[in-house]
Amino acid sequence: MPLSLIESSHHIVLIAHTNPDADSLGAACAFYSYLLRNQKKITLFCASEALNPNLAFLPWFDKLTHRFPSDADCMISFDCGSYARLGIEKELPLINIDHHASNDFYGTHNIVNTSAISTTEVVYEYFVANSIKINGKIATALYAGLLDDSRCFSASECNAKTFAMAHALNELGADHALCSEWLFGRHSLASLRIRGELLKQMKLIGEGRLALFEVPLSLLEESGASVAECKTVLDEALGMRCVQAALMVIERTNGERKLSLRTNGVIDASNIMAPFGGGGHLKRAGTILREENQSELVKDLITMIKKELV
């Protein structure tokens, strides 16, 4: 059914989620290459104007726009666990491609595999199942998402299928060195400075089992660091022997607060975030607080996490 919708559509918008990572954007870029071969009119869209410069190596990165075309007749979203992650609201047929356990199947058609380690794995399996040829550009885009979401193959979710896909993509022309250098080997001065600041102000709660990072807007403005650069310290905190969960609370210019939670699997991050309007995976989840009583909600969240931790 999704393939027939793609074939009958004239202008397809490929949507990476707001503040995209390599998985969302890599999956969208891979589909861009595929649809180009089918002579489709395509728009590569992301609602966020500011993008992580470390993703600039991805094929078709320069084609990204935050302006939604008026003549579009089909949308495909990538790695968006909920409709809100698209950053727009349009009454168009929508193919939802994702791997989040919290995905609520908001699409007209849904290609969701919660056992996949990345959305690029879901796209890869779709291409293989439909005999879609994978060239070097597609392979690199898919590999980038796999490498990023597996944390350079260090995540516990990695299995034989993960490495089989990595091997197959390298055989098809994926550039491992390029992906690993841009995703893990390049750091801005701002990212290094804010990393030090965040680790210095980290609070350990609940006998050291929860690491809390509070990021005021002033710190972001002074350092010039991005949200993505801030969140790298969450995985570092989880590397401490006593820490089972790491929570980051980031102030935003519009008065909202962005929450990101990482766990070692002892508690389900997605279940923790669900009552607060968020979602994600067992070990990685997040939400955005828009209510006036944000401080109280953060306290409630911390209380909930402490009760779950052993």
Sequence and secondary structure as in RCSB ss.txt:
>XXXX:A:sequence
MPLSLIESSHHIVLIAHTNPDADSLGAACAFYSYLLRNQKKITLFCASEALNPNLAFLPWFDKLTHRFPSDADCM
ISFDCGSYARLGIEKELPLINIDHHASNDFYGTHNIVNTSAISTTEVVYEYFVANSIKINGKIATALYAGLLDDS
RCFSASECNAKTFAMAHALNELGADHALCSEWLFGRHSLASLRIRGELLKQMKLIGEGRLALFEVPLSLLEESGA
SVAECKTVLDEALGMRCVQAALMVIERTNGERKLSLRTNGVIDASNIMAPFGGGGHLKRAGTILREENQSELVKD
LITMIKKELV
>XXXX:A:secstr
 HHHHHHH SEEEEEE SS  HHHHHHHHHHHHHHHHTT EEEEE S SS  GGGTTSTTGGG BSS  TT  EE
EEES SSGGGGS    S EEEEE  TT    SSEEEE TTSSSHHHHHHHHHHHTT    HHHHHHHHHHHHHHT
TTTTSTT  HHHHHHHHHHHHTT  HHHHHIIIII   HHHHHHHHHHHHH EEETTTTEEEEEE HHHHHHH  
 HHHHTHHHHHHHTSTT SEEEEEEE TTS EEEEEEE SSS HHHHHGGGT EE SSEEEEEE STTHHHHHHH
HHHHHHHH  
